[in-house]
Amino acid sequence: MFYGLNKFIKQLLPKQLFYRGLLIVAIPIIILQVTISVVFFDSLWIKTNVGMTRALVGEIKTFLDSYNVANANKNFVENTFEEHSEIDVTFFRDEQFSEIMREKWYSPIDRSLRRELKSKNLIYWFDTSKFKKKVILKIKNEFGYFEFIIPRERLTSTSVRIFALWITLPAILIVAIAIIFLKNQTRPIKKLAEASKKFGRGERIDEFVPSGASEIRQAGYEFEKMRKRILRHLNQRSEMLSGISHDLRTPLTRMKLQLALIKDKTLINRFSSDIDEMEKMLNEYLQFSSESNKEQNEIFEFNKFLKNIIEKFNNEMIKFNSGDELYFNGRRLSLQRSLNNLIENSLKFSNKIEITFQKLKGSILINIEDDGPGIPIEERENVFKPFYKIDKSRSEKSASVGLGLSIASDIIRSHGGRIELSESKFGGLKVVISLPF
């Protein structure tokens, strides 16, 4: 029960830190303002209005009793009442008024006035909304009715507007200040998240400068240290492997020269094919290493980019289903190399290829499906390992050195994406590529 309630409350709460922090600040202020307002209206404003209304109705009742006394000087009573109460009184002799009135139960003034007039057993009609500063009250008398024009301040306290102003403006001011401070506190977190996102996608970023609170600064410093360590490690690895690959070309060249001195043609052909394969491995890795280190990110239209890659193959076996126009920020040549490797791999083992491109929420989805022999489920993870080959028809027909899928996977993942293998609808292999944008 409590788990379900907790889950429901979490769904109602905003997901962003800024709005959660704003709720933490705003909710106590709102609760405080509502509490103060309820206490004020209940214990001060409403009770004050009731007392003022009761006093006014008492004065009117006293006037009516004095006016109806036998042998009373009616003009004197009326003039005295108008002079001291600041209420205009008019007597309409031998006239009637309708007692039907529009009752506003939401109005505290109407409720108080109605309650007090009923308590004095008076037949009445009043209107509190026709005039802004006046209230019209009609009370039935023996030979007609009295009409009283009463100043509104005799019925209610006008300080409520000032109170509402003073209670609302500070709350708005505090919330506005809180919004400014929260914006300043969440901005460094957004900057850190953006830098992490770009770095995770393989984009080159300038040195990250931490800002904000001490905890956020500490996280920023640690991120910058981690980024530098990773870059240093990647550079050292690339330089070391490039150096090894470059140094191995010298003994390979000597081996080629020594093969020329061997007279056994069978032995020469066997050694020569092994040396050519090793040289192809080295050249392919050196090309990939040099491209990945030098290339910078650029923004390009992805649908057109993918269409150009497919057109260069000039192969009727490839069917392309294009998607919407979308601009992507990435390493263009590296992605081209990755997709070329995947399409070439499918062309070697199939007669039909279908490529689809579509834009999802926050990501690009590319499907490459063929009708070839496919890859067994147990081998689908292994084929992404460098220099790995499976003893199936895909490797038997190919002169590949086992780096194509590994390089393609490395490029996709360096852009923050993922690559997966499954069975296609044609019975062959399906390559699913997802790239965030």
C-alpha positions in Angstrom: 0.0 0.0 0.0 2.7 2.5 1.1 4.9 1.5 -1.9 2.0 2.2 -4.3 1.3 5.5 -2.6 5.0 6.5 -2.7 5.2 5.6 -6.4 2.1 7.7 -7.1 3.5 10.7 -5.3 6.8 10.3 -7.2 4.9 10.4 -10.5 3.2 13.7 -9.5 6.5 15.4 -8.5 8.5 17.2 -11.2 11.6 15.4 -12.5 13.9 18.3 -12.8 16.0 19.5 -9.8 15.1 23.2 -10.4 11.4 22.6 -10.0 11.8 20.2 -7.1 13.9 22.9 -5.3 11.3 25.5 -6.1 8.6 23.3 -4.6 10.7 22.9 -1.4 10.9 26.7 -1.1 7.4 27.6 -2.4 5.2 25.1 -0.6 6.1 26.2 3.0 5.6 29.8 1.9 2.2 29.0 0.4 1.1 27.0 3.5 2.2 29.8 5.8 0.4 32.4 3.7 -2.8 30.3 3.6 -2.7 29.7 7.3 -2.2 33.4 8.1 -5.0 34.3 5.7 -7.4 31.9 7.2 -6.6 33.0 10.8 -6.9 36.7 9.7 -10.2 36.2 7.9 -11.7 34.0 10.6 -10.5 35.8 13.8 -10.1 39.4 12.7 -11.7 40.4 9.4 -15.0 38.4 9.6 -15.4 39.1 13.3 -14.7 42.8 12.8 -17.3 42.9 9.9 -19.9 41.1 12.1 -19.4 43.6 14.9 -19.6 46.6 12.5 -22.8 45.2 10.8 -24.4 44.5 14.2 -23.7 48.1 15.3 -25.1 49.5 12.1 -28.3 47.3 12.2 -28.7 48.4 15.9 -28.5 52.0 14.9 -31.1 51.5 12.1 -33.4 49.6 14.5 -33.0 52.4 17.1 -33.9 54.9 14.4 -37.0 52.9 13.3 -38.2 52.5 16.9 -37.7 56.3 17.5 -39.5 57.2 14.3 -42.5 55.0 15.1 -43.0 56.4 18.6 -46.4 58.2 18.8 -46.2 62.0 18.7 -42.5 61.8 17.7 -41.0 64.6 15.7 -40.3 62.5 12.6 -38.3 65.2 10.8 -36.1 65.8 13.8 -35.5 62.0 14.2 -34.6 61.6 10.6 -32.4 64.7 10.4 -30.5 63.7 13.6 -30.0 60.2 12.4 -28.6 61.4 9.0 -26.3 64.0 10.7 -24.7 61.6 13.2 -24.7 58.3 11.2 -23.7 59.7 7.8 -26.5 57.6 6.3 -28.9 59.1 3.7 -32.5 58.1 4.6 -35.5 58.4 2.3 -39.1 57.4 3.3 -41.4 56.2 0.5 -44.9 56.5 1.8 -47.6 54.1 0.7 -45.1 52.2 -1.6 -44.1 48.6 -1.7 -40.8 46.9 -2.6 -40.1 43.4 -3.8 -38.5 41.3 -1.1 -37.0 39.0 -3.8 -33.2 39.6 -4.0 -30.2 37.8 -5.5 -28.5 36.2 -2.5 -24.8 36.0 -2.7 -23.8 33.3 -0.2 -20.1 33.7 -1.1 -20.1 37.3 0.2 -19.2 37.8 3.9 -20.9 41.2 3.9 -24.2 39.8 2.6 -24.1 36.9 5.0 -23.5 39.2 8.0 -26.1 41.8 7.0 -28.7 39.1 6.3 -28.1 37.4 9.7 -28.3 40.7 11.7 -31.5 41.9 9.9 -33.2 38.6 10.5 -32.3 38.7 14.1 -34.1 42.1 14.5 -37.2 40.7 12.7 -37.1 43.2 9.9 -38.5 42.9 6.4 -35.7 44.0 4.2 -34.1 44.2 0.7 -30.5 45.2 0.0 -27.9 45.4 -2.7 -24.2 45.5 -1.9 -22.8 45.3 -5.5 -24.6 48.0 -7.5 -22.3 50.8 -6.2 -18.7 50.5 -5.4 -18.7 52.6 -2.2 -22.4 52.5 -1.2 -24.8 49.9 0.0 -28.6 50.2 -0.6 -30.8 48.9 2.2 -34.7 49.0 2.1 -36.7 48.2 5.2 -40.5 47.9 5.3 -42.4 50.2 7.7 -46.0 50.6 8.6 -47.0 53.1 5.8 -44.3 52.4 3.3 -40.5 51.7 3.4 -37.3 53.4 4.2 -34.3 53.4 1.8 -30.9 53.8 3.5 -27.8 54.7 1.4 -25.0 53.4 3.6 -21.3 54.0 3.1 -19.5 50.6 2.6 -16.9 51.3 5.2 -19.7 51.1 7.8 -20.1 47.4 7.0 -16.6 46.2 6.3 -13.0 47.0 7.1 -11.1 48.3 4.0 -7.7 47.1 5.5 -8.2 43.7 3.9 -6.8 45.0 0.6 -3.8 46.4 2.3 -3.4 43.1 4.2 -3.7 41.0 1.0 -1.2 43.3 -0.7 1.3 43.0 2.2 0.9 39.2 2.4 1.1 38.5 -1.3 4.0 40.8 -2.4 6.6 39.5 0.1 5.7 35.9 -1.0 6.1 36.7 -4.7 9.4 38.5 -3.9 10.7 35.5 -1.9 9.7 33.1 -4.6 11.3 35.3 -7.3 14.6 35.5 -5.3 14.4 31.7 -4.8 14.0 31.2 -8.6 17.1 33.3 -9.3 19.2 31.4 -6.7 17.9 28.0 -7.9 18.7 28.9 -11.5 22.3 29.8 -10.4 22.6 26.6 -8.5 21.3 24.3 -11.2 23.1 25.9 -14.1 26.5 24.3 -13.1 24.8 20.9 -12.9 23.4 21.4 -16.4 26.9 22.4 -17.6 28.4 19.3 -16.0 25.7 17.1 -17.5 26.2 18.6 -21.0 30.0 18.2 -20.8 29.6 14.6 -19.7 27.1 13.9 -22.5 29.5 15.4 -25.1 32.5 13.6 -23.8 30.6 10.3 -23.7 29.7 10.8 -27.4 33.3 11.3 -28.3 33.1 15.0 -28.9 36.1 17.1 -28.2 35.4 19.6 -25.4 37.5 22.4 -23.9 38.7 22.2 -20.3 35.7 22.1 -18.0 35.7 25.0 -15.5 33.7 24.0 -12.4 31.3 26.5 -10.8 28.5 26.7 -8.2 28.3 25.2 -4.7 31.3 23.4 -3.2 29.8 19.9 -3.8 29.1 20.7 -7.5 32.6 22.2 -7.9 34.0 19.0 -6.4 32.0 16.9 -8.8 33.2 19.1 -11.7 36.9 18.8 -10.6 36.6 15.0 -10.4 35.0 14.9 -13.8 37.8 17.0 -15.3 40.4 14.7 -13.7 38.6 11.7 -15.0 38.3 13.2 -18.5 42.1 13.9 -18.6 43.0 10.4 -17.4 40.8 8.8 -20.0 42.2 11.0 -22.8 45.7 10.3 -21.6 45.0 6.6 -21.5 43.4 6.6 -25.0 46.2 8.6 -26.5 48.9 6.3 -24.9 47.1 3.3 -26.2 46.7 4.7 -29.7 50.3 5.8 -29.8 51.6 2.5 -28.5 49.5 0.4 -30.9 50.3 2.8 -33.8 54.0 2.5 -32.9 53.9 -1.3 -32.7 52.0 -1.4 -36.0 54.5 0.9 -37.6 57.5 -0.9 -36.2 56.2 -4.3 -37.4 56.2 -3.1 -41.0 60.0 -3.1 -41.0 60.4 -6.9 -40.3 57.5 -7.6 -42.6 59.4 -5.8 -45.4 62.6 -7.9 -44.6 60.5 -11.0 -44.7 59.2 -10.1 -48.1 62.8 -9.6 -49.3 63.9 -12.9 -47.9 61.0 -14.7 -49.6 62.3 -13.6 -52.9 65.4 -15.8 -52.2 63.4 -18.9 -51.6 63.1 -21.3 -54.6 60.2 -23.4 -53.3 57.1 -21.7 -54.9 54.7 -23.5 -52.7 56.4 -22.3 -49.6 56.7 -18.8 -51.0 52.9 -18.7 -51.7 52.0 -19.9 -48.2 54.3 -17.4 -46.4 53.4 -14.6 -48.8 49.6 -14.9 -48.1 50.3 -14.8 -44.3 52.5 -11.7 -44.7 49.9 -10.0 -46.9 47.3 -10.7 -44.3 49.5 -9.3 -41.5 50.2 -6.2 -43.6 46.6 -5.7 -44.3 45.8 -5.8 -40.6 48.5 -3.2 -39.8 47.4 -0.9 -42.6 43.8 -1.1 -41.6 44.5 -0.4 -38.0 46.9 2.5 -38.8 44.3 4.1 -41.1 41.6 3.8 -38.4 43.9 5.1 -35.7 45.0 8.1 -37.7 41.4 9.0 -38.8 39.9 8.7 -35.3 42.6 10.9 -33.7 42.6 13.8 -36.2 38.9 14.0 -37.1 36.7 16.7 -35.5 33.0 16.7 -34.9 30.8 18.5 -37.5 27.1 19.0 -38.0 25.6 17.4 -41.1 22.2 16.3 -42.5 22.1 12.6 -41.7 19.5 11.4 -44.2 21.5 12.9 -47.1 24.7 11.5 -45.6 23.3 8.0 -45.5 21.9 8.3 -49.0 25.3 9.4 -50.4 27.0 6.4 -48.8 24.4 4.0 -50.4 24.6 5.7 -53.8 28.4 5.2 -53.9 27.9 1.4 -53.8 25.8 1.7 -57.0 24.2 -1.7 -56.2 20.7 -2.6 -57.1 20.6 -5.2 -54.3 20.4 -2.3 -51.7 17.0 -0.9 -51.0 17.0 2.3 -48.9 14.0 3.7 -47.0 14.8 7.2 -46.1 13.5 9.1 -43.1 12.9 12.7 -42.1 15.5 15.5 -42.3 17.7 15.5 -39.3 21.0 17.3 -38.4 23.5 15.3 -36.5 26.7 16.3 -34.7 29.5 13.7 -35.1 32.6 12.5 -36.8 31.4 12.2 -40.4 34.3 10.2 -41.9 34.4 7.7 -39.0 30.6 7.1 -39.2 31.0 6.7 -43.0 33.8 4.1 -42.4 31.6 2.3 -39.9 28.6 2.1 -42.2 30.7 1.1 -45.2 32.1 -1.8 -43.2 28.6 -3.0 -42.3 27.2 -2.7 -45.8 30.2 -4.3 -47.4 29.9 -7.2 -44.9 26.3 -7.7 -45.9 27.1 -7.5 -49.7 29.6 -10.3 -49.4 27.1 -12.8 -48.1 23.7 -11.8 -49.4 21.7 -11.0 -52.5 19.2 -8.6 -50.9 19.8 -5.7 -48.5 17.3 -3.3 -47.0 18.4 -0.2 -45.1 15.9 1.9 -43.1 16.4 5.1 -41.2 14.0 6.7 -38.8 14.1 9.4 -36.1 12.9 8.4 -32.6 12.7 10.4 -29.5 16.3 11.6 -28.9 17.9 9.0 -31.1 18.5 7.9 -34.7 17.7 4.3 -35.6 19.3 2.5 -38.6 18.4 -1.0 -39.6 20.5 -3.0 -42.1 18.8 -6.3 -43.0 20.0 -9.0 -45.5 19.0 -12.5 -46.6 22.5 -14.0 -46.0 23.4 -17.0 -43.8 23.3 -14.8 -40.7 25.4 -15.2 -37.5 24.6 -17.8 -34.8 23.3 -16.3 -31.5 26.3 -17.5 -29.5 28.7 -15.7 -31.9 27.0 -12.3 -32.1 28.9 -10.8 -29.2 32.2 -12.4 -30.3 32.2 -10.9 -33.8 32.8 -7.4 -32.3 36.1 -8.6 -30.8 39.2 -7.5 -32.8 40.7 -10.1 -35.2 37.9 -12.6 -34.3 36.6 -14.8 -37.1 33.9 -17.5 -37.1 34.4 -20.7 -39.1 31.2 -20.1 -41.1 30.4 -19.1 -44.6 30.9 -15.4 -43.8 34.6 -15.9 -43.1 35.2 -18.5 -45.7 34.2 -16.2 -48.6 36.0 -13.2 -47.2 39.6 -11.9 -47.1 38.7 -9.9 -44.0 41.2 -9.7 -41.1 38.5 -9.5 -38.5 38.6 -5.8 -37.8 35.6 -4.5 -39.7 32.8 -5.1 -37.2 35.2 -4.3 -34.3 36.0 -0.9 -35.8 32.3 -0.2 -36.7 31.3 -1.1 -33.1 34.0 1.1 -31.7 33.0 4.1 -33.8 29.3 3.7 -33.0 29.9 3.4 -29.2 32.3 6.3 -29.2 29.4 8.5 -30.4 27.4 7.3 -27.4 25.4 4.8 -29.5 24.9 1.1 -29.5 25.0 -1.7 -32.2 23.1 -5.0 -31.9 22.8 -8.1 -34.1 19.6 -10.1 -34.6 17.8 -12.1 -37.2 16.3 -10.2 -40.1 12.9 -10.6 -41.6 14.6 -12.1 -44.7 16.1 -14.8 -42.6 19.6 -13.3 -42.6 21.4 -10.8 -40.3 19.9 -7.6 -38.9 22.2 -4.9 -37.7 20.5 -2.3 -35.5 22.3 1.0 -34.9 21.1 3.6 -32.4 22.8 7.0 -32.2 21.7 9.7 -29.7 21.4 13.3 -31.0 
